[in-house]
Amino acid sequence: NGDTTIKKYEKGQLLGKGGFAKCFQILNLETKKIMAAKIIPKNTLVKNRARQKLISEIKIHKSLHHIHIVKFEHVFEDNENIYILLELCPHQTLNELIKRRKRLTELEAQCYIVQIVSALKYLHQNLVIHRDLKLGNLFIGEKMEVKLGDFGLATKLEFPGEKKRTICGTPNYIAPEILDGKVGHSYEVDIWSLGVIIYTLLIGKPPFETSDVKTTYKKIKQNNYSFPDHITIAPNAKNLIQIILVEDPTKRPSLDEILAHPFINNGVNVPRVLPVQTLQNPPDSSFLKQYTSNNQSQQRQSQQLGNTELLYNSSRIPPINKEIQAQQQQQQGGLQKCQTASNILQKMPALDQQLDKRDSQLGNNMFSSNANLQIKSTGFDRMMENNNQIPLDIKSNNNVWVCQHVDYSSKYGLGYMLSNGCAGVLFNDNTKIVTDHKGVNFEYIQKVDNTDIIQQHLISDYPKDLKKKVTLLQHFRNYLMSEIQKNNVILNRNNESNSSNSVYLKKWMKTRHAIMFRLSNKIVQVQFADKTEIILNSTEKIVIYFNKKGEKTHYPLADAMYSTNQEMTKRLKYTKEILTHLLANNMKGQQQIQQQEQNIQGQDDIFKDQKI
C-alpha cells in the first residue's frame, strides 16, 4: 500500500554458508525473537536464471506449513541484499550429528526416518519435489524434531505425471534418473535420497561416496554399493535400503510402504523425538526400555496405511496405469482338486455384505478400528452346492469394471474410466462423481448417515457448488479418453448402466505389486503390475482372469481356487490375502500379504526384479 515499516534486527553469529548465501542468527530487537536469516547479495542475482531460482525458492517455501519443515517467517530486501528470515534450529543438522556420533542406533534412525517421511508426504501431496534431500538440509529443532529446509532446488509440478529434466542435487544423494536426464524425474528422486540417508545414518557415510565426483556418479548409475562387513545392522534395515536404492524409480516403495516396512513397523514403539543427550551420545538403557515391542505400536503404525476413502493412499503419484486388456475370450480346460484355502472366494456374497457393514461402521478410515470381522468356514458344502455353473447371461451392470485410471490422490482423488465408457472420480473427501459414456449426464454421490445419496444432473446444468468437481471430472475424462484411444481399447458401451443405477468406484487400495478396486456393483478387481488382472463377480458367482496377453477366461467362483491354471490361482491367493487383511484389520494380515508376495515371487515372474 506504499507505507514504509521499519524493523530493526541485530545480526549475530554465522550459522553456515552455501553457494552465494550466508546464514546468520538474528534478533528482532522489538519482539526479542531469535531467528535465522539467509542473506543473499543482490550482485549475485544479475543473471535472470539466478533471480528466477530465488523467486521460486521463496514462493515454494513460503507456501509450506508443517511441523517437520523449517518455518518461513518473512522476506525483505534493502539496496544490497535479500533477507529470508527462517525458524532457528539450534541443534544444527543431521550432518553435524553424524560427524559427532559417527553413526546412530537403529531406534534413532527409525525416529528420524518417520519424521522425514512425514515431511516428504506433505511436500508430495502439495506437488513439491525437494530434490536436495541430504543430512545437511535436515535441521534439528529446539524440541529435537527434524525440520527439512533449503528449498533452493525444489520444484513444484504443474500437472499430474509431469517430469522435470533439470540436472540438480548433491553428488552423494542424487538419483540415477536425474543423472540420466532422458526421461525426466519426479517424486521418486526424494525417495532415493531418503534411502541414501538411511544408509548414512546406520553406516556413517553415504553408500556411493568416493573422492571423485565422476566416480561417484558412475557408481550411482551402476547402483554399485555394499554394506561393510565390520558394521552389523538388522536384516530388515538392509532390506529397506535395498528396495529403495533401485535404479528403476517405478520400483521404489512409496512413502506409505516405507512406513509399513518391517524395519519401521516392527512392533517397537518408535519415539516421537529423542533426548537432547543423543546429540552427543547414544540413548541410555533407561530410555531404550521405554520402547519395546507391543501391540499398540503395531496398530499405530498400521493406521498410517489408511487415509480417508483410500484404503492405501500412496503419497507418490505413480505412473499412469497402462494395463488395458484386449477382451479376447479363451476357455482353459481341466479342473483339478487341490488342497487350497478358498474361504474368501467361496463366501464372496457374504464378503460384500461384511464390507458394506464395515463401511457403515467405520466411515472413511477402514484401518482405524479394532473391529475384527471374521469369515467362518462352516457350512461350506451347503453354501457352494448351487455355485458351480458359469452364468450364460451376465447382467450389464455386473459386467462393468475399471479399464483405465489415473492417481491424483495427492491433491484431488482418483480418476477412472469404466469398461462401458463411463468416467468417474473418487475424491479425497469421500464424494464420488460419474458421468455417462456420452459425457452428457452425471451423478454426484455423497454418503449421508451411512447411505449413498445420489444426485442426477446435466453437465450443462448443475448446482454452482459442484463447479470445481465437475470441471475436474471433465479434465480427468478427457485425459483418460486420450489414453484409451492411444492404447486402442474398445469400450463396451452396450453395458452402460441405467442412469438410475450407475456403477461407480467405492474404494481402492494400492500395494507394491497391484491395485485393487471395489465397485458399487459388487465387483472386486485387482490389476497387477505385470498386466494380469483378477475380477471377482460375487453377484454372478464367477472369477474373470486376464492373462499377460489380455486373454480373458471365466471360472466358477466355487472352483476357481482348484484350477490347474497356476498363474491365475497364485494371483487369486494374493487377492484373498488382501481381502483377508481388509477384514481382519490387524498386523497379522499385513504379514500374510507380505508372505504371499514372497510366495508368488518365488514361483512365478509376476514380481520379477522387485524385491520384497
C-alpha positions in Angstrom: 0.0 0.0 0.0 3.0 2.3 -0.2 3.6 2.5 3.6 7.0 2.0 5.0 7.6 -0.2 8.0 10.9 -0.1 9.9 12.0 -3.1 11.8 15.4 -3.4 13.5 17.4 -6.6 13.7 20.7 -7.4 15.3 22.9 -9.8 13.3 24.6 -12.5 15.4 26.9 -15.4 14.7 27.4 -17.0 11.3 25.4 -20.3 11.2 26.5 -21.5 7.8 27.1 -20.7 4.2 26.5 -22.3 0.8 26.5 -21.1 -2.8 26.2 -17.3 -2.7 24.3 -17.0 0.5 25.3 -16.9 4.2 23.1 -17.7 7.1 23.3 -15.7 10.4 21.5 -15.8 13.7 19.5 -12.6 14.1 17.5 -11.0 16.9 14.3 -8.9 16.3 15.0 -6.0 18.7 11.3 -5.3 19.1 9.9 -8.8 19.8 13.2 -10.3 21.0 12.6 -13.3 18.8 15.7 -15.1 17.6 15.6 -16.4 14.0 17.9 -17.5 11.2 18.5 -15.1 8.3 19.6 -16.3 4.9 21.3 -13.3 3.3 21.7 -13.2 -0.5 23.8 -10.4 -2.0 21.9 -8.7 -4.9 25.1 -8.7 -7.0 24.8 -12.5 -7.2 21.4 -12.2 -8.9 22.4 -10.3 -12.0 21.5 -13.3 -14.3 17.8 -13.8 -14.8 18.1 -17.5 -14.1 19.5 -16.8 -10.6 16.7 -14.4 -9.9 14.0 -16.8 -11.0 15.6 -19.6 -9.0 15.5 -17.4 -5.8 11.9 -16.3 -6.5 10.9 -20.0 -6.9 12.6 -20.9 -3.6 10.8 -18.1 -1.8 7.4 -18.9 -3.4 7.6 -22.6 -2.6 9.0 -22.3 0.9 6.5 -19.6 1.9 3.6 -21.8 0.9 4.7 -24.7 3.2 3.4 -25.1 6.8 4.4 -28.4 8.5 5.9 -29.4 11.8 8.8 -31.1 10.1 9.6 -28.2 7.7 11.7 -25.2 8.7 9.2 -22.4 9.2 9.3 -19.5 6.7 9.0 -16.3 8.8 9.5 -13.3 6.5 11.3 -11.9 3.4 12.5 -8.4 2.7 15.3 -6.5 0.9 17.4 -3.4 1.0 19.8 -1.9 -1.6 22.4 -4.6 -1.2 20.7 -7.9 -0.1 17.7 -10.1 0.0 16.9 -11.3 3.6 14.9 -14.6 4.1 14.0 -15.0 7.8 13.6 -18.6 8.9 12.8 -20.6 12.1 16.0 -21.1 14.1 17.0 -24.7 14.6 19.5 -24.5 17.5 20.8 -28.1 17.3 22.4 -27.8 13.8 21.7 -30.6 11.3 21.9 -34.4 11.0 25.2 -33.8 9.1 26.9 -32.4 12.2 25.2 -35.1 14.3 26.8 -37.9 12.2 30.2 -36.1 12.4 30.0 -36.2 16.2 28.4 -39.6 16.7 29.8 -41.4 13.6 26.6 -43.4 13.2 23.3 -43.9 15.0 21.4 -46.7 16.7 18.6 -48.3 14.8 16.0 -46.8 17.1 17.3 -43.3 16.5 17.3 -43.9 12.7 13.7 -45.1 12.9 12.7 -42.0 14.8 14.3 -39.7 12.3 13.0 -41.7 9.3 9.4 -41.4 10.4 9.8 -37.6 10.7 11.5 -37.2 7.3 8.8 -39.3 5.7 6.1 -37.1 7.3 7.7 -34.0 5.7 8.1 -35.7 2.3 4.5 -36.9 2.3 3.4 -33.3 2.9 5.6 -32.0 0.1 4.5 -34.5 -2.4 0.8 -34.0 -1.5 1.4 -30.4 -2.4 3.1 -31.3 -5.7 6.6 -30.3 -4.4 9.8 -32.2 -5.1 12.6 -31.2 -2.8 15.5 -32.5 -5.0 18.2 -31.8 -2.5 17.3 -34.1 0.4 20.5 -34.7 2.5 21.8 -34.7 6.0 22.9 -31.1 5.7 19.3 -29.9 4.9 17.7 -31.8 7.8 17.8 -29.5 10.8 17.2 -30.4 14.4 14.7 -28.1 16.1 14.5 -26.7 19.6 12.4 -29.7 20.7 14.7 -32.2 18.9 12.3 -32.7 16.0 13.6 -32.9 12.4 13.0 -29.9 10.2 13.5 -30.1 6.4 15.0 -26.9 5.0 16.7 -25.3 2.0 14.3 -25.3 -0.9 16.8 -23.8 -3.4 16.5 -26.8 -5.7 12.8 -27.6 -5.0 10.3 -27.6 -7.8 6.5 -27.7 -8.0 4.7 -29.8 -10.6 2.0 -28.1 -12.7 0.1 -31.2 -13.6 0.0 -34.9 -12.7 2.6 -37.0 -14.3 4.8 -34.1 -15.2 8.5 -34.9 -15.4 11.3 -32.5 -14.6 14.6 -32.6 -16.5 16.9 -30.2 -14.7 20.1 -31.9 -13.5 20.5 -30.8 -9.9 21.2 -32.1 -6.5 24.2 -33.1 -4.2 26.5 -35.7 -5.7 26.2 -38.3 -2.9 22.4 -38.1 -2.8 21.5 -37.6 -6.4 19.2 -40.2 -8.1 20.3 -42.0 -11.2 17.3 -40.8 -13.3 18.5 -37.2 -12.7 21.9 -38.1 -14.0 20.4 -39.8 -17.0 18.1 -36.9 -17.8 16.4 -38.6 -20.8 13.0 -39.5 -19.3 12.9 -36.8 -16.6 12.3 -37.3 -12.9 9.6 -36.9 -10.3 8.9 -37.6 -6.6 10.9 -40.8 -6.6 14.2 -38.8 -6.5 13.3 -37.8 -3.0 12.7 -41.4 -2.0 16.1 -42.4 -3.5 17.8 -39.7 -1.4 15.9 -41.0 1.7 17.5 -44.4 1.0 20.9 -42.8 1.0 20.1 -41.0 4.2 19.0 -44.2 6.0 22.2 -45.9 4.9 24.3 -43.0 6.1 22.6 -42.8 9.5 23.3 -46.5 10.1 26.7 -46.9 8.4 28.2 -43.5 9.0 28.9 -42.5 5.4 26.9 -42.3 2.1 26.8 -45.6 0.0 28.3 -44.1 -3.2 30.8 -41.7 -1.7 34.2 -41.5 -3.4 36.9 -38.9 -3.6 36.0 -38.1 -7.1 32.5 -36.8 -8.3 32.7 -38.6 -11.6 33.4 -41.9 -9.9 30.5 -41.3 -7.5 28.2 -40.6 -10.4 29.4 -43.8 -12.1 28.7 -45.8 -9.0 25.2 -44.3 -8.7 24.4 -45.1 -12.4 25.6 -48.7 -11.8 23.9 -48.9 -8.4 27.3 -50.1 -7.1 27.3 -50.1 -3.3 27.8 -52.6 -0.5 27.4 -52.9 3.3 30.7 -53.0 5.2 31.4 -56.3 7.0 32.6 -54.7 10.2 29.2 -53.0 10.9 26.2 -55.1 11.8 22.8 -53.8 11.0 19.4 -55.6 11.1 18.4 -57.6 8.0 15.2 -55.5 7.8 17.2 -52.3 7.7 19.4 -53.7 4.9 16.2 -54.8 3.0 14.6 -51.3 3.3 17.8 -49.7 1.9 18.0 -52.3 -0.9 14.4 -51.8 -2.1 14.7 -48.0 -2.0 18.1 -47.9 -3.9 16.9 -49.4 -7.1 17.7 -47.9 -10.5 14.1 -48.0 -11.8 12.2 -45.2 -10.0 8.8 -47.0 -10.5 10.0 -50.0 -8.5 10.9 -47.9 -5.4 8.5 -48.1 -2.5 6.1 -45.3 -1.8 6.4 -43.3 1.4 3.5 -45.3 3.0 5.2 -48.5 2.0 8.3 -47.3 3.8 6.3 -46.6 6.9 4.8 -50.1 6.7 8.2 -51.8 6.1 9.2 -54.2 8.9 12.2 -52.1 9.8 9.9 -49.2 10.8 6.7 -51.1 11.6 8.3 -53.9 13.6 6.4 -53.9 16.9 8.8 -51.5 18.5 7.3 -48.2 19.7 9.3 -45.6 17.9 9.8 -42.4 20.0 8.3 -39.2 18.6 11.6 -37.3 19.4 14.9 -38.2 21.0 16.5 -36.9 24.2 18.8 -33.9 23.8 21.6 -36.1 25.2 21.6 -38.1 22.0 23.2 -35.2 20.2 26.5 -36.3 21.9 25.9 -40.0 23.0 23.7 -43.0 22.1 20.5 -43.2 24.1 21.0 -44.9 27.5 19.4 -48.1 28.7 16.7 -46.4 30.7 15.4 -44.6 27.6 15.6 -47.7 25.5 13.5 -49.7 28.0 10.5 -47.4 27.2 10.4 -48.6 23.6 9.8 -52.3 23.4 7.6 -54.5 21.3 3.9 -54.0 21.9 0.6 -54.4 20.0 -0.3 -50.7 20.4 2.6 -49.6 18.4 1.8 -52.1 15.7 -1.7 -50.8 15.5 -0.5 -47.2 15.4 1.8 -47.9 12.5 -0.9 -49.9 10.8 -3.2 -46.9 10.9 -0.8 -44.9 8.9 -1.8 -47.1 5.9 -5.3 -45.7 5.8 -6.4 -42.2 4.8 -10.0 -41.1 4.2 -11.6 -43.1 1.4 -8.3 -44.6 0.2 -7.5 -47.9 1.7 -3.8 -47.5 0.9 -3.1 -43.9 -0.1 0.3 -43.7 -1.7 1.8 -40.2 -1.5 3.8 -40.9 -4.5 2.0 -40.3 -7.8 2.7 -43.5 -9.7 3.0 -43.7 -13.5 -0.3 -43.6 -15.4 -1.7 -47.1 -15.5 -1.4 -48.7 -18.9 -2.8 -52.1 -18.1 -5.6 -52.0 -20.7 -6.6 -55.5 -21.7 -7.9 -56.7 -25.1 -11.1 -58.7 -24.3 -10.4 -62.0 -26.2 -12.3 -64.8 -24.6 -10.4 -68.1 -24.3 -11.6 -71.0 -22.2 -8.9 -73.0 -20.5 -9.8 -76.6 -19.8 -9.3 -79.0 -16.9 -10.2 -78.5 -13.3 -8.3 -80.5 -10.6 -9.0 -80.6 -6.9 -6.2 -79.5 -4.7 -5.8 -78.7 -1.0 -6.0 -74.8 -1.0 -7.8 -72.5 1.4 -10.6 -70.7 -0.5 -12.9 -69.4 2.1 -12.8 -65.8 1.0 -13.7 -66.6 -2.6 -16.4 -69.1 -1.6 -18.0 -66.5 0.6 -17.8 -63.5 -1.8 -21.5 -62.7 -1.4 -21.1 -62.7 2.4 -17.9 -60.7 2.0 -19.7 -57.9 0.1 -22.2 -57.7 2.9 -19.5 -57.5 5.5 -17.6 -54.9 3.5 -20.8 -52.8 3.3 -21.4 -53.3 7.0 -17.8 -52.3 7.7 -18.2 -49.2 5.6 -21.1 -48.1 7.7 -19.4 -48.9 11.0 -16.0 -47.3 10.3 -16.9 -44.5 7.9 -13.8 -43.3 5.9 -10.9 -44.8 7.8 -11.0 -48.6 7.4 -7.8 -49.2 9.2 -8.6 -47.3 12.4 -10.9 -49.7 14.2 -10.2 -52.7 16.4 -13.3 -54.4 14.9 -12.3 -57.9 13.8 -14.8 -59.2 11.2 -14.1 -62.9 10.5 -15.3 -65.2 7.8 -16.4 -68.6 9.2 -15.7 -71.8 7.4 -18.8 -73.8 8.5 -21.5 -74.9 6.0 -19.1 -74.8 3.0 -20.7 -77.7 1.1 -24.2 -76.4 1.6 -23.4 -72.8 0.5 -21.4 -73.9 -2.5 -23.7 -76.6 -3.9 -25.5 -74.2 -6.3 -22.4 -72.2 -7.3 -20.9 -74.4 -9.9 -22.4 -73.1 -13.1 -21.0 -70.2 -15.2 -23.9 -67.9 -15.9 -24.8 -67.6 -19.5 -26.3 -64.2 -19.4 -24.3 -61.7 -17.3 -26.3 -58.6 -16.4 -24.8 -55.5 -17.9 -24.3 -53.7 -14.6 -22.5 -56.7 -13.2 -20.1 -56.8 -16.2 -18.6 -53.3 -15.7 -15.1 -52.7 -14.3 -12.2 -50.2 -14.3 -10.2 -50.3 -17.5 -8.1 -47.1 -17.0 -7.2 -44.9 -14.0 -5.1 -42.0 -13.0 -3.9 -41.5 -9.4 -4.0 -37.8 -8.4 -4.8 -38.5 -4.8 -2.0 -36.2 -3.7 -4.4 -33.3 -4.5 -7.9 -34.3 -5.7 -8.5 -38.1 -5.9 -8.5 -41.0 -8.3 -10.0 -40.7 -11.8 -11.1 -43.8 -13.7 -12.7 -45.0 -16.9 -15.1 -47.9 -16.8 -15.3 -50.6 -19.4 -18.7 -49.2 -20.5 -17.3 -45.8 -21.3 -18.5 -44.0 -18.2 -15.9 -41.9 -16.4 -15.7 -41.0 -12.7 -13.7 -39.6 -9.9 -13.4 -40.8 -6.3 -12.5 -37.6 -4.4 -10.3 -37.4 -1.3 -13.3 -36.1 0.6 -15.2 -39.4 0.1 -17.6 -38.0 -2.5 -18.0 -39.6 -5.9 -18.9 -38.4 -9.3 -19.6 -40.4 -12.5 -20.7 -39.4 -16.0 -22.5 -41.4 -18.7 -20.5 -42.6 -21.7 -21.6 -39.6 -23.8 -20.5 -37.1 -21.1 -24.0 -35.5 -21.1 -25.4 -36.6 -17.7 -23.6 -37.2 -14.4 -24.4 -38.4 -10.9 -22.9 -37.0 -7.7 -22.8 -39.4 -4.7 -22.5 -38.3 -1.1 -22.6 -40.5 2.0 -25.3 -39.3 4.5 -26.0 -41.4 7.6 -24.1 -44.3 6.0 -26.2 -44.2 2.9 -25.1 -43.2 -0.6 -27.3 -40.3 -1.7 -27.2 -39.9 -5.5 -28.0 -36.6 -7.3 -28.5 -36.6 -11.0 -27.6 -33.6 -13.1 -26.8 -32.5 -16.7 -23.2 -31.5 -17.5 -24.7 -28.3 -18.9 -26.9 -27.6 -15.8 -25.8 -28.3 -12.2 -25.5 -26.5 -8.8 -22.8 -23.9 -8.5 -21.2 -25.7 -5.6 -20.3 -28.6 -7.8 -18.4 -26.5 -10.4 -14.9 -27.4 -9.3 -15.7 -31.1 -9.1 -17.5 -31.2 -12.5 -14.5 -29.3 -14.0 -12.1 -31.9 -12.5 -14.4 -34.7 -13.8 -14.2 -33.3 -17.3 -10.4 -32.9 -17.1 -10.0 -36.5 -15.9 -12.4 -37.8 -18.6 -10.6 -36.0 -21.4 -7.2 -37.3 -20.2 -8.5 -40.9 -19.8 -10.2 -40.9 -23.2 -6.9 -39.9 -24.8 -5.2 -42.7 -23.1 -7.9 -45.2 -24.1 -7.6 -44.1 -27.8 -3.8 -44.2 -27.6 -3.9 -47.8 -26.4 -6.6 -48.8 -29.0 -9.0 -50.0 -26.3 -12.5 -50.9 -27.4 -15.1 -49.9 -24.8 -18.3 -52.0 -24.5 -20.9 -49.2 -24.4 -23.7 -51.6 -24.6 -23.0 -52.4 -21.0 -23.6 -48.8 -19.8 -25.6 -48.8 -16.6 -29.1 -47.3 -16.5 -28.9 -43.7 -15.3 -30.8 -44.6 -12.2 -28.3 -47.3 -11.2 -24.8 -46.2 -12.3 -21.7 -48.1 -11.4 -19.1 -46.1 -9.5 -15.9 -46.7 -7.6 -16.4 -47.1 -3.8 -12.9 -48.0 -2.5 -9.4 -48.6 -3.8 -6.3 -50.0 -2.3 -2.7 -50.0 -3.5 0.1 -52.4 -2.7 3.5 -52.5 -4.2 2.5 -55.1 -6.8 -1.1 -54.4 -7.5 -4.1 -52.0 -7.2 -7.5 -53.2 -6.0 -10.8 -51.6 -6.8 -14.2 -52.2 -5.2 -17.1 -51.0 -7.3 -20.8 -50.3 -6.4 -21.9 -53.3 -8.5 -20.1 -55.6 -6.0 -17.1 -56.2 -8.4 -13.7 -56.6 -6.7 -11.0 -56.0 -9.3 -7.2 -56.4 -8.9 -4.8 -55.2 -11.5 -1.3 -56.5 -11.2 1.9 -54.8 -12.3 2.6 -57.5 -14.9 -0.7 -56.6 -16.7 -2.6 -59.6 -15.4 -5.9 -59.0 -13.8 -8.4 -60.7 -11.5 -12.1 -59.7 -11.4 -14.3 -61.2 -8.7 -18.1 -61.0 -9.5 -19.9 -62.2 -6.4 -23.3 -61.4 -7.9 -22.9 -63.8 -10.9 -20.6 -66.1 -8.9 -17.7 -66.0 -11.3 -14.0 -65.2 -11.4 -12.6 -63.5 -14.6 -8.9 -63.7 -15.3 -6.9 -61.7 -17.9 -3.5 -63.1 -18.6 -0.5 -61.2 -19.7 -1.7 -61.2 -23.3 -5.0 -59.8 -22.4 -6.9 -63.0 -23.0 -10.0 -63.4 -20.8 -11.1 -66.6 -19.1 -14.1 -67.3 -16.8 -14.2 -69.6 -13.8 -17.0 -70.6 -11.5 -16.4 -68.9 -8.1 -16.6 -72.2 -6.2 -14.0 -73.9 -8.4 -11.6 -71.1 -9.2 -9.1 -72.0 -6.5 -8.9 -75.6 -7.8 -8.0 -74.6 -11.3 -4.9 -76.0 -13.0 -4.1 -72.5 -14.2 -1.4 -71.8 -11.6 -0.8 -68.2 -12.8 -4.4 -67.4 -12.1 -4.6 -69.3 -8.7 -1.4 -67.6 -7.4 -3.0 -64.2 -8.1 -6.2 -65.3 -6.6 -4.4 -66.3 -3.4 -2.8 -62.9 -3.3 -6.2 -61.3 -3.8 -7.6 -63.4 -1.0 -4.8 -62.2 1.4 -5.6 -58.6 0.6 -9.3 -59.1 1.3 -8.5 -61.1 4.5 -6.3 -58.2 5.7 -9.0 -55.7 4.9 -11.5 -57.6 7.0 -9.2 -58.8 9.8 -7.7 -55.3 10.3 -4.6 -56.4 12.1 -0.8 -56.6 11.6 -1.0 -60.4 11.1 -3.0 -59.7 7.9 -0.3 -57.4 6.7 2.3 -60.0 7.3 0.2 -62.6 5.4 0.2 -60.2 2.4 3.9 -59.8 2.5 4.4 -63.6 2.8 2.0 -64.1 -0.1 4.1 -61.7 -2.2 7.2 -63.7 -1.3 5.5 -67.0 -2.3 4.3 -65.6 -5.6 7.7 -64.1 -6.3 9.4 -67.5 -5.8 7.0 -69.4 -8.1 6.4 -67.1 -11.0 7.7 -64.0 -12.7 4.8 -61.7 -11.7 7.1 -59.6 -9.4 10.3 -60.1 -11.4 13.1 -57.7 -10.4 11.1 -56.4 -7.5 12.5 -57.1 -4.1 10.2 -57.7 -1.2 
